[in-house]
């Protein structure tokens, strides 16, 4: 805790008092009583503010204790302050227009209004996002949009409508958005309780709670993400000076109950201010941006190649590692492994148990290497990527069918031998 005001007035008054004392011999001693009174007033004001401050602190402490007792996770301080300021703007006369606009026409729409959302219990999910559980039991994810470009309300709505119009089975659809004439802008998504691909890949390793993430499930993720990217690229327009997703990484791939991937956080390169995007988004970690300060659709292809390496190796890429987590420069590491012919050591032990799939894993590894070429023009188009991944997936399906057929031939209960 810190006192939210500096003791500058007291210091200034003290200095003036000292100066007045020095000038007392020059006939200005009549200023001394005035400055003494001023000092006393300043001290009284400071004491008054301290009393208010500690009363507020005690109230917050009691509220936090009550929330903890009820099992409610309080969001980070910055989110709480912005959450409260959004409420104030919503309820203040002359405040912003405060629109909560639903754009997801598919499926049942949650029955909630903005006031329901603002009263909801909140659980932090990461930087700028939290899960809101309303009184009616609806669970949604609220993503606070910060560090945006200086867009007018009309420009913001146009960009968001463009994002919301892109629909695909492997893209997490935008459910609703909120915007006001101030700086408060939110995205709402449906809450998926099964987490994201990053946690599925790396969570619980070395513990009994770890459920192995097998080859077939990882291939499903690779296929779904590739199809989602292809759809984004197809609907992004002719421009090749931006990355349609821009921030593809395993933590931005959610999983449903069947472990089918749903890619989220797409299209934000059109909203986030360029200096902030350059610091945070994956497309700005690509070789072409590091060398020439350029991004393109091929930047998403590079990001996809890194995701393929993460799926195959079980290692965390350096460029997308969460804070406090050590990552590996995966592109360089994989290329060195292939060059020095210790490719067999690349694959995650959880998937090498599928001995018959080694050749297919190598095919997917080679695709990842093509996607991660340093020169964008050497990388395949996303349509070619989808075609190759689907060929690998089809080969797996064929292998499974052959294995099932082979097993049926050796199952004594499935046939009988005729004797003479």
C-alpha positions as semicolon CSV with decimal commas, in nm:
position;residue;x (nm);y (nm);z (nm)
1;X;0,000;0,000;0,000
2;X;0,117;0,354;-0,066
3;X;-0,029;0,696;0,011
4;X;-0,172;0,825;-0,317
5;X;-0,041;1,179;-0,273
6;X;0,310;1,318;-0,220
7;X;0,400;1,532;0,085
8;X;0,503;1,817;-0,147
9;X;0,280;2,088;0,010
10;X;0,429;2,023;0,354
11;X;0,785;2,036;0,221
12;X;0,718;2,357;0,031
13;X;0,563;2,523;0,336
14;X;0,859;2,419;0,552
15;X;1,105;2,570;0,306
16;X;0,908;2,894;0,295
17;X;0,899;2,899;0,673
18;X;1,278;2,861;0,686
19;X;1,324;3,137;0,432
20;X;1,092;3,365;0,625
21;X;1,286;3,300;0,945
22;X;1,608;3,400;0,773
23;X;1,449;3,725;0,659
24;X;1,304;3,805;0,999
25;X;1,593;4,044;1,069
26;X;1,497;4,240;0,756
27;X;1,155;4,326;0,894
28;X;0,956;4,045;0,739
29;X;0,893;3,858;1,064
30;X;0,520;3,922;1,027
31;X;0,512;3,636;0,769
32;X;0,609;3,378;1,028
33;X;0,265;3,344;1,197
34;X;0,098;3,315;0,856
35;X;0,330;3,033;0,750
36;X;0,285;2,857;1,084
37;X;-0,092;2,864;1,035
38;X;-0,044;2,740;0,676
39;X;0,168;2,451;0,802
40;X;-0,100;2,352;1,053
41;X;-0,370;2,360;0,784
42;X;-0,164;2,140;0,553
43;X;-0,104;1,891;0,834
44;X;-0,476;1,877;0,913
45;X;-0,558;1,814;0,546
46;X;-0,300;1,535;0,526
47;X;-0,435;1,372;0,843
48;X;-0,788;1,395;0,703
49;X;-0,683;1,228;0,378
50;X;-0,498;0,956;0,570
51;X;-0,814;0,877;0,768
52;X;-1,017;0,847;0,445
53;X;-0,744;0,635;0,286
54;X;-0,727;0,382;0,569
55;X;-1,106;0,358;0,594
56;X;-1,118;0,272;0,223
57;X;-0,833;0,021;0,272
58;X;-1,024;-0,150;0,555
59;X;-1,339;-0,173;0,337
60;X;-1,145;-0,330;0,047
61;X;-0,975;-0,575;0,282
62;X;-1,310;-0,688;0,426
63;X;-1,458;-0,723;0,074
64;X;-1,159;-0,931;-0,043
65;X;-1,189;-1,157;0,261
66;X;-1,560;-1,209;0,195
67;X;-1,497;-1,287;-0,173
68;X;-1,227;-1,537;-0,081
69;X;-1,459;-1,709;0,164
70;X;-1,716;-1,751;-0,116
71;X;-1,457;-1,896;-0,355
72;X;-1,452;-1,591;-0,584
73;X;-1,116;-1,500;-0,740
74;X;-1,071;-1,124;-0,747
75;X;-0,918;-0,996;-1,074
76;X;-0,584;-0,811;-1,072
77;X;-0,592;-0,455;-0,937
78;X;-0,567;-0,293;-1,279
79;X;-0,862;-0,498;-1,408
80;X;-1,068;-0,406;-1,101
81;X;-0,997;-0,037;-1,146
82;X;-1,088;-0,048;-1,515
83;X;-1,392;-0,265;-1,437
84;X;-1,512;-0,007;-1,182
85;X;-1,447;0,284;-1,418
86;X;-1,653;0,107;-1,686
87;X;-1,942;0,083;-1,440
88;X;-1,908;0,451;-1,354
89;X;-1,912;0,551;-1,721
90;X;-2,213;0,330;-1,783
91;X;-2,408;0,486;-1,499
92;X;-2,289;0,848;-1,512
93;X;-2,506;1,107;-1,686
94;X;-2,354;1,201;-2,017
95;X;-2,118;0,903;-2,009
96;X;-2,040;0,684;-2,310
97;X;-2,301;0,514;-2,521
98;X;-2,230;0,186;-2,335
99;X;-2,344;-0,063;-2,598
100;X;-2,324;-0,437;-2,539
101;X;-2,377;-0,567;-2,891
102;X;-2,427;-0,939;-2,960
103;X;-2,294;-1,057;-3,295
104;X;-2,301;-1,438;-3,257
105;X;-2,619;-1,557;-3,427
106;X;-2,530;-1,925;-3,403
107;X;-2,664;-2,130;-3,116
108;X;-2,838;-2,000;-2,807
109;X;-2,746;-1,652;-2,694
110;X;-2,673;-1,602;-2,324
111;X;-2,948;-1,407;-2,153
112;X;-2,743;-1,128;-2,003
113;X;-2,718;-0,752;-2,012
114;X;-2,427;-0,525;-1,937
115;X;-2,535;-0,477;-1,576
116;X;-2,539;-0,857;-1,531
117;X;-2,186;-0,872;-1,664
118;X;-2,061;-0,594;-1,439
119;X;-2,214;-0,756;-1,130
120;X;-2,070;-1,098;-1,219
121;X;-1,814;-1,283;-1,009
122;X;-1,479;-1,262;-1,186
123;X;-1,192;-1,507;-1,215
124;X;-0,868;-1,394;-1,375
125;X;-0,762;-1,599;-1,679
126;X;-0,453;-1,406;-1,783
127;X;-0,345;-1,061;-1,884
128;X;-0,654;-0,853;-1,962
129;X;-0,901;-1,145;-1,959
130;X;-1,130;-1,294;-1,699
131;X;-1,412;-1,542;-1,669
132;X;-1,738;-1,384;-1,560
133;X;-2,004;-1,601;-1,396
134;X;-2,335;-1,417;-1,386
135;X;-2,612;-1,459;-1,131
136;X;-2,803;-1,668;-1,385
137;X;-2,511;-1,912;-1,416
138;X;-2,390;-1,795;-1,759
139;X;-2,012;-1,821;-1,800
140;X;-1,841;-1,591;-2,051
141;X;-1,487;-1,472;-2,109
142;X;-1,438;-1,096;-2,102
143;X;-1,133;-0,966;-2,286
144;X;-1,043;-0,605;-2,218
145;X;-0,903;-0,430;-2,524
146;X;-0,621;-0,193;-2,433
147;X;-0,345;-0,013;-2,621
148;X;-0,564;0,026;-2,929
149;X;-0,509;0,244;-3,231
150;X;-0,680;0,585;-3,207
151;X;-0,996;0,465;-3,381
152;X;-1,323;0,652;-3,382
153;X;-1,632;0,469;-3,259
154;X;-1,741;0,410;-3,620
155;X;-1,399;0,278;-3,724
156;X;-1,387;0,046;-3,422
157;X;-1,732;-0,095;-3,497
158;X;-1,642;-0,149;-3,863
159;X;-1,326;-0,342;-3,773
160;X;-1,507;-0,552;-3,512
161;X;-1,790;-0,633;-3,751
162;X;-1,530;-0,755;-3,999
163;X;-1,380;-0,987;-3,736
164;X;-1,723;-1,111;-3,626
165;X;-1,825;-1,192;-3,985
166;X;-1,553;-1,458;-4,020
167;X;-1,701;-1,791;-3,910
168;X;-1,548;-2,139;-3,921
169;X;-1,583;-2,456;-3,708
170;X;-1,222;-2,413;-3,591
171;X;-1,248;-2,041;-3,506
172;X;-1,383;-1,927;-3,170
173;X;-1,660;-1,683;-3,267
174;X;-1,693;-1,342;-3,111
175;X;-2,007;-1,346;-2,897
176;X;-2,048;-0,976;-2,829
177;X;-1,857;-0,652;-2,791
178;X;-1,891;-0,343;-2,577
179;X;-1,774;0,005;-2,664
180;X;-1,825;0,354;-2,535
181;X;-1,716;0,701;-2,632
182;X;-1,441;0,668;-2,374
183;X;-1,161;0,413;-2,372
184;X;-1,363;0,116;-2,249
185;X;-1,389;-0,159;-2,507
186;X;-1,450;-0,527;-2,442
187;X;-1,485;-0,854;-2,633
188;X;-1,705;-1,134;-2,503
189;X;-1,654;-1,501;-2,589
190;X;-1,813;-1,825;-2,477
191;X;-1,621;-1,993;-2,198
192;X;-1,466;-2,330;-2,286
193;X;-1,384;-2,529;-1,970
194;X;-1,128;-2,758;-2,134
195;X;-0,853;-2,498;-2,153
196;X;-0,601;-2,426;-2,426
197;X;-0,349;-2,621;-2,631
198;X;-0,052;-2,483;-2,436
199;X;-0,178;-2,625;-2,107
200;X;-0,276;-2,953;-2,273
201;X;0,073;-2,990;-2,417
202;X;0,281;-2,878;-2,121
203;X;0,064;-2,894;-1,810
204;X;0,129;-3,152;-1,541
205;X;0,438;-3,306;-1,701
206;X;0,616;-3,543;-1,467
207;X;0,313;-3,581;-1,238
208;X;0,054;-3,853;-1,191
209;X;-0,220;-3,612;-1,294
210;X;-0,072;-3,581;-1,643
211;X;-0,295;-3,734;-1,913
212;X;-0,074;-3,815;-2,216
213;X;-0,146;-3,609;-2,527
214;X;-0,114;-3,869;-2,801
215;X;-0,010;-3,839;-3,165
216;X;-0,362;-3,869;-3,308
217;X;-0,492;-3,585;-3,088
218;X;-0,200;-3,361;-3,180
219;X;-0,261;-3,426;-3,547
220;X;-0,626;-3,327;-3,500
221;X;-0,504;-2,998;-3,350
222;X;-0,261;-2,941;-3,639
223;X;-0,537;-3,002;-3,896
224;X;-0,792;-2,782;-3,725
225;X;-0,555;-2,489;-3,681
226;X;-0,442;-2,512;-4,045
227;X;-0,803;-2,506;-4,167
228;X;-0,882;-2,209;-3,945
229;X;-0,583;-2,017;-4,081
230;X;-0,679;-2,099;-4,439
231;X;-1,027;-1,959;-4,376
232;X;-0,886;-1,643;-4,219
233;X;-0,650;-1,590;-4,512
234;X;-0,925;-1,646;-4,767
235;X;-1,145;-1,378;-4,604
236;X;-0,873;-1,125;-4,526
237;X;-0,880;-0,944;-4,861
238;X;-0,609;-0,903;-5,123
239;X;-0,363;-0,708;-4,906
240;X;-0,042;-0,895;-4,824
241;X;0,100;-0,639;-4,582
242;X;-0,060;-0,780;-4,270
243;X;-0,102;-1,117;-4,099
244;X;-0,471;-1,217;-4,085
245;X;-0,422;-1,381;-3,745
246;X;-0,103;-1,216;-3,630
247;X;-0,069;-1,385;-3,292
248;X;-0,094;-1,761;-3,352
249;X;0,046;-1,961;-3,059
250;X;-0,064;-2,261;-2,855
251;X;-0,217;-2,047;-2,578
252;X;-0,447;-1,892;-2,842
253;X;-0,583;-2,232;-2,945
254;X;-0,867;-2,350;-2,722
255;X;-0,993;-2,709;-2,702
256;X;-1,351;-2,831;-2,686
257;X;-1,470;-3,146;-2,511
258;X;-1,353;-3,361;-2,807
259;X;-1,012;-3,187;-2,814
260;X;-1,104;-3,016;-3,139
261;X;-0,915;-2,686;-3,167
262;X;-1,078;-2,343;-3,177
263;X;-0,840;-2,063;-3,270
264;X;-0,900;-1,735;-3,087
265;X;-0,754;-1,380;-3,071
266;X;-0,751;-1,342;-3,448
267;X;-0,777;-1,012;-3,635
268;X;-0,639;-0,794;-3,356
269;X;-0,356;-0,655;-3,571
270;X;-0,616;-0,417;-3,715
271;X;-0,703;-0,285;-3,367
272;X;-0,388;-0,282;-3,152
273;X;-0,148;0,012;-3,176
274;X;0,156;-0,078;-3,387
275;X;0,428;-0,021;-3,119
276;X;0,240;-0,246;-2,872
277;X;0,168;-0,510;-3,137
278;X;0,538;-0,518;-3,228
279;X;0,621;-0,605;-2,868
280;X;0,352;-0,866;-2,803
281;X;0,235;-1,037;-3,122
282;X;0,399;-1,344;-3,272
283;X;0,400;-1,216;-3,631
284;X;0,649;-0,949;-3,524
285;X;0,893;-1,220;-3,406
286;X;0,933;-1,357;-3,760
287;X;1,265;-1,336;-3,949
288;X;1,121;-1,093;-4,206
289;X;1,015;-0,846;-3,939
290;X;1,344;-0,873;-3,754
291;X;1,535;-0,803;-4,077
292;X;1,306;-0,582;-4,284
293;X;1,024;-0,468;-4,051
294;X;0,763;-0,636;-4,273
295;X;0,483;-0,880;-4,201
296;X;0,250;-1,063;-4,439
297;X;0,025;-1,367;-4,466
298;X;0,343;-1,575;-4,472
299;X;0,410;-1,454;-4,117
300;X;0,112;-1,663;-4,006
301;X;0,259;-1,959;-4,197
302;X;0,584;-1,919;-4,000
303;X;0,384;-1,911;-3,675
304;X;0,203;-2,228;-3,781
305;X;0,536;-2,402;-3,847
306;X;0,648;-2,314;-3,493
307;X;0,321;-2,455;-3,358
308;X;0,383;-2,780;-3,550
309;X;0,730;-2,803;-3,391
310;X;0,574;-2,749;-3,048
311;X;0,323;-3,029;-3,111
312;X;0,593;-3,271;-3,227
313;X;0,865;-3,193;-2,973
314;X;0,666;-3,102;-2,663
315;X;0,901;-2,806;-2,617
316;X;0,796;-2,446;-2,556
317;X;0,894;-2,195;-2,828
318;X;1,098;-1,905;-2,699
319;X;0,899;-1,640;-2,887
320;X;0,564;-1,739;-2,731
321;X;0,672;-1,863;-2,386
322;X;0,458;-1,716;-2,104
323;X;0,632;-1,483;-1,855
324;X;0,851;-1,680;-1,617
325;X;0,876;-1,979;-1,854
326;X;1,196;-2,072;-2,035
327;X;1,152;-2,146;-2,403
328;X;1,367;-2,284;-2,685
329;X;1,450;-2,126;-3,020
330;X;1,263;-2,413;-3,182
331;X;1,330;-2,336;-3,549
332;X;1,706;-2,331;-3,496
333;X;1,695;-2,632;-3,263
334;X;1,497;-2,851;-3,508
335;X;1,713;-2,753;-3,805
336;X;2,028;-2,835;-3,611
337;X;1,885;-3,172;-3,506
338;X;1,804;-3,263;-3,866
339;X;2,141;-3,139;-3,992
340;X;2,332;-3,341;-3,731
341;X;2,115;-3,649;-3,794
342;X;1,968;-3,696;-3,448
343;X;1,613;-3,651;-3,573
344;X;1,484;-3,945;-3,366
345;X;1,547;-3,743;-3,049
346;X;1,327;-3,455;-3,167
347;X;0,991;-3,616;-3,098
348;X;0,811;-3,593;-2,767
349;X;0,832;-3,926;-2,578
350;X;0,452;-3,920;-2,540
351;X;0,408;-3,971;-2,914
352;X;0,700;-4,195;-3,005
353;X;0,507;-4,485;-2,852
354;X;0,320;-4,486;-3,184
355;X;0,601;-4,669;-3,365
356;X;0,408;-4,710;-3,686
357;X;0,353;-4,333;-3,711
358;X;0,720;-4,232;-3,725
359;X;0,717;-4,173;-4,100
360;X;0,406;-3,959;-4,071
361;X;0,565;-3,758;-3,790
362;X;0,865;-3,699;-4,015
363;X;0,633;-3,575;-4,291
364;X;0,472;-3,328;-4,052
365;X;0,818;-3,223;-3,930
366;X;0,929;-3,154;-4,287
367;X;0,616;-2,944;-4,341
368;X;0,701;-2,743;-4,029
369;X;1,052;-2,682;-4,162
370;X;0,912;-2,552;-4,492
371;X;0,678;-2,319;-4,303
372;X;0,969;-2,183;-4,099
373;X;1,194;-2,093;-4,392
374;X;1,366;-1,759;-4,326
375;X;1,257;-1,614;-4,660
376;X;0,876;-1,573;-4,678
377;X;0,869;-1,649;-5,052
378;X;1,012;-1,996;-4,981
379;X;0,728;-2,086;-4,748
380;X;0,420;-2,266;-4,882
381;X;0,085;-2,097;-4,915
382;X;-0,157;-2,185;-4,638
383;X;-0,371;-2,382;-4,888
384;X;-0,069;-2,607;-4,958
385;X;-0,015;-2,648;-4,585
386;X;-0,374;-2,766;-4,534
387;X;-0,343;-3,009;-4,825
388;X;-0,029;-3,168;-4,682
389;X;-0,162;-3,192;-4,325
390;X;-0,480;-3,356;-4,450
391;X;-0,274;-3,610;-4,645
392;X;-0,093;-3,702;-4,323
393;X;-0,426;-3,725;-4,142
394;X;-0,571;-3,947;-4,416
395;X;-0,266;-4,174;-4,395
396;X;-0,322;-4,210;-4,020
397;X;-0,686;-4,303;-4,079
398;X;-0,577;-4,564;-4,335
399;X;-0,323;-4,709;-4,091
400;X;-0,589;-4,732;-3,820
401;X;-0,827;-4,913;-4,056
402;X;-0,555;-5,158;-4,161
403;X;-0,463;-5,219;-3,798
404;X;-0,825;-5,282;-3,707
405;X;-0,863;-5,520;-4,003
406;X;-0,542;-5,702;-3,909
407;X;-0,662;-5,738;-3,551
408;X;-0,993;-5,880;-3,667
409;X;-0,812;-6,149;-3,867
410;X;-0,624;-6,267;-3,562
411;X;-0,924;-6,256;-3,331
412;X;-1,043;-6,619;-3,276
413;X;-1,393;-6,498;-3,198
414;X;-1,433;-6,337;-3,537
415;X;-1,389;-6,645;-3,755
416;X;-1,374;-7,021;-3,733
417;X;-1,140;-7,265;-3,905
418;X;-1,324;-7,535;-4,101
419;X;-1,194;-7,884;-4,037
420;X;-1,246;-8,192;-4,250
